[in-house]
Amino acid sequence: MDSGSFASKILAFITTTSGVGSYAVILGVLTVCGLGVPIPEDITLIAAGFLAAMGNISLAGALIAGFIGVMIGDTILFFAGRKFGRRVFELPLFRTIFTPKRIALAEKKVLRNSKFICFTARFLPGLRSPIFLTAGIMGVRPVVFFTLDGTAALVSVPIWVVGGYWFSSHLEEALAFAKKAQVSLFIGIVALIIGYVLIKRFMRKNRTAEDL
């Protein structure tokens, strides 16, 4: 099944719901997404925007449900990491989802900068879940994690939900928007990372010069 067909089926499934059922489905699907199951989070949030445009739920409700949904999955992973440590990778669910390669890459990124990666991970679909799990394992403080991840979610969730609301009557345009937005966000995050690294190096050189 190609990604476009899969995305269309997710949209079709979610947009058949209404009222309380819609909120339950949004929260449920986003929680599953957050746990690392390969269901596109962006498409689920776009579907929430569709539901708001159809009048099945309110736009404010879609935004709130979207935010809470993504944070639930992230929270479960983070605290699972804190509670079980590396043993979490032996649990049946996580052993199936997280490959050694994904785990190793996530650890590498968290080691480089645990605080910064907790923000940028929200925009890295393939690494988001293992990074959040690894952040818990490696002892990132909860207040740091929730501040950075929550801030990132406040940026990403409205983009997808409002995008779905805006393109509600044109499925193909909504899917095209999702692809373009994903690329734009990735480019923006790369630029942010480069800027952050350059600033850190500049500050380090200044401190070194002052010590001489």
Order of alpha helices (4+ residues) and beta strands (2+ residues): alpha-alpha-alpha-alpha-alpha-alpha-alpha-alpha-alpha-alpha
